[in-house]
Amino acid sequence: MMQPQLKLDGKVIAVETGRFPDGAVWARVVGTLPATASLMQIRAAGMKNMDDFMLLAQVVEAVRHCCDVRFSHLELPWLPYARQDRHMQPGDSFALKVFARQLNQLGFDKVWVLDPHSEAAAAIDNLVVIPQERCLLQSETLAAALRSGELQLVAPDAGALKKIHAVAQAVGAQEFATLTKQRNVATGELTGFRLVEGNVKGNAVLIVDDLCDAGGTFIGSAQVLREAGARSVSLYVTHGVFSKGVENLLNHGIDRIYTTTSLSHAEIASQRVEVIDINKIYNV
């Protein structure tokens, strides 16, 4: 269950959350609130479902019930339901649009999202996108390796090309490699991994994407890159679900992983896993 973080005019306000016996979630603000505030800031890190949304909505309602707030900002590192950003097959829903309608009802003046999965995120009112390159470059290790040319950028598919161009420009990289794959939208099965552009022979490469769930895309990509002569394969994803654990990737062709705390916990950090604190990203 998500734990919303609340500030009023820069002062941290305690929030308690829990669940009633019937399963419904509850949230309350602790202590006496001021009568007025210029800015309410809420960070909803790790929001995954509608229970988490209800916690956010209850905090917003609790504050506004007691306090006249002039401006309201939401930091929403991971955008829930962003993966279902259109109607993909008969009978399904455009879940991101459904979520956006609910979020918009809360009336935030700005909603700051890290590296959203889809351009359909524009359905959210007053959206402010923090781009992939800003997130990635908060890793001093990656920033140095990319700027020196020690690591070669790799886009995992055509959908990542726009973002990889921005990363390459930010670090001064002259070129990058591009992969392709095929996905069955009904089953999720991945096939047809191919390197379609770029020479990776003898290079240490870094696959860059916004999201990793089970990791099938990156395991398949690593195999293709190694067959093409890459000497090592690392992975950066802004949002690490890692539903099969980081070990599933590290044991199947990925040498190092870089991600943020938008979804992942700092505790997964190790010699082969670097976790970027989202505080560094939001405070830039």
C-alpha angles and dihedrals in degrees: 000000000000121000110213116216116217133196130177113198089340096309116122112238119199118240126193124200137184146143130262120229090259090058099256115135124233135196132186137179114238121226135005117319125213118256091241138018133183095212135022113194122189127181115201102187118179096015106170111156146013093276087062090047090053090053090053093046092049093051090050092049093046092053096044091047090063104022133050103227121195099194131017125200127186124200105203105173096182119035109219119226091015091130091066094059099149142010102287102177138002114293099017129114136242089238096178091059090050091051093045091055090054094046093048089059089068090067103224116179090213133014113195112203126180116230098327116218094231141028085230085080084089085085085081113091117242092005117180113193120210100205129232095250092055090053096045095047092060084080104086089198094057095040092055095043094049096044092049093048092243090126126045117214120237127192110211094212144348091274090066096052097095092053095042089054089056092048091048091050092048093054097035095246113163098204145004139193126249130210132192135204141171125237128195101222092204098051103018090232114157123214141151101051109182139162103234102172138021137035114258099169111139093359134123103232136198121207109210124200140141101242142026120188115162091346103236092134092055097042089053091044093050091053092053093046093050091049087053090055105265109158094208136007123210128178134217120189124166092211118041114193091161092182090178093041130257088272089070088064098038090052094049108053107300113116100188136009129208122188142143135247092252087109106348124080120238088237092078090069115118140144088292100035124063118190119200114213110234088219087073090053098047093044096054 
